[in-house]
Amino acid sequence: MCDQCNLRTLEVERLQHFMENGRKQTALPLPCRRKFQVCFHGQVDSFWAMAEVVRECLELTGAGEPLKVSKRPLPPPAPRGIILKTSRAGICHSDVHFWEDLWRLRDIPDLRLSGITMGHEIVGAVYSKGAQVEDLNIGDRVVVYPWTGCMECDACRAGYNNLCPNNRHGTSDFGQGGVSGCANQGGYSTYVWVPDARYTVLVPSTLDLSVAATLPCAALTSFNALGKIKAKMEELSKIYDSPWLVVVGCGGLGMWCLNLARYCLPKTTNILAVDISPANLSVVKDCETLLLPDQDEEIVQQLRTKTHGGACTIIDFVGSSQTVGAALNSLRKGGQYHVIGLYGGSLITQPEKLISNTTAITGSRTGSLHSLRDLVKLVDDNKINGPPVEHVTLTEVNRVLVDLREGRVRGRAVVKFD
């Protein structure tokens, strides 16, 4: 018995059967699966004797507390799974929200945050693989699709795991509560256990690993958002010679959006990058910029002036009450507001105003497995650059999380393991 989480020998035997027989999650009752997802203490010899790899990792100790360096065993890969030797791991701003428990996940009765290894932007080389994995070879470089969901519902089986209805606040995804079958597996770790090789995409030899590491979250989220507004831009380009896209927030996601927009939207699209930080805007290239003023009325006036009467589409990577209100009042008739940012603002409007202005309000979370495959090819084929990257070591992650929270990171920070 594990003295930290009371995992019983019977449960260990059932879990060992699950590991040996693949991804038949329904064979295990939920409490048993959840206890497995938080038991990473290596104290149950009858199960962990299976371990073939010991990983060095960073683990959550509590909301907002420094991550702790630990060494934990990994079991062999599942029949359709792989073990990756981590090469790069992106440090995402949403990791800050998870680290601080913004969504109060601690209130979920069967989820234990302590012991989770965060990090959902993962690139590595195949270290070992299950007997049923045929499409990958040892040493292949892959990027992980981290939004696994439950892996069993209609959305997951179709490759749209980001739309999984059973994934509470992302707690079934990599680095955010553990993937089904092996707990706490994020990228802040020297090795990562992947339950099914289909949740990986080969990284071309011509694609930089640090760029690849930021694709499954930051770039994929931006790519998906551009896909959501593409039809609107094409429609309004029939009315306006040069329709305007406004990108609000020029951090890691916003910079990816700016870099990808030229390859995803009509060639006549004009782009305006908006931020409160002069430092963020200083690295923006090939588009107009606007430093946001303090007053809401001034924001709307300057946005309308810069876009010659109003934006056709706005993608908001902030999501504060201020940016939501300013965006909705800066759109042309027939425009679209797409929100992604998790700042925590409120959206207050009148339905009659939406109807009168024919305004569309949409949102999205990350993107599908199919989209990640398309994105990897697009970035590699066109040699699209990502935001500036700062390489850090695993022991520097705590410092970077604080820097992200305080707005001191320009571009992206990526853990480099080799």
Secondary structure, 3 states (H helix, E strand, C coil): CCCCCCCCHHHHHHHHHHHHCCCCHHHCCHHHHHHHHHCCCCCCHHHHCCCCEEEEEEECCCCCCCCEEEEEEECCCCCCCEEEEEEEEEECHHHHHHHCCCCCHHHCCCCCCCCCCCCCEEEEEEEEECCCCCCCCCCCEEEECCCCCCCCCHHHHCCCHHHCCCCHHHCCCCCCCCECCECCCCCCECEEEECCHHHEEECCCCCCHHHHHCHHHHHHHHHHHHHHHHHHHHHHCCCCCCCEEEEECCCHHHHHHHHHHHHHCCCCCEEEEEECCHHHHHCCCCCEEEECCCCHHHHHHHHHHHCCCCEEEEEECCCCHHHHHHHHCCEEEEEEEEECCCCCCCCCCCHHHHHHHCCEEEECCCCCHHHHHHHHHHHHHHCCCCCCEEEECHHHHHHHHHHHHCCCCCCEEEEECC
